[in-house]
Amino acid sequence: MASLIAVVAALVYFISPIDLIPDGIPIAGYVDDALVVAVCWSIVETDVDRYLEWRDNNKENGSPKQGLPSFLREISNSFYGKE
């Protein structure tokens, strides 16, 4: 949940016309944007690493969908035309 909140907050910050340092100031104007990206990535990185580990473990077991709950597996199979 923290990752979702971080991504949404970062997007709101980028969309908002209010910045800590106005983007009209050459180079310095983008420093606060870069800081927001860095903080957001530091929050999201752990979840991405956990997902990649999950994905790799499930590929070794034969199917990347094996670890999915059954209702998501059914949706995935119907989407890809597999029964």
Buried (B, 14 or more C-beta within 10 A) or exposed (E): EEBEEBBEBBEEBEEEEEBEBEEEEEEEBBEBBEEBBEEBEEBBEEBEEEEEEEEEEBEEEEEBBEEBEEEEBEEBEEEEEEE
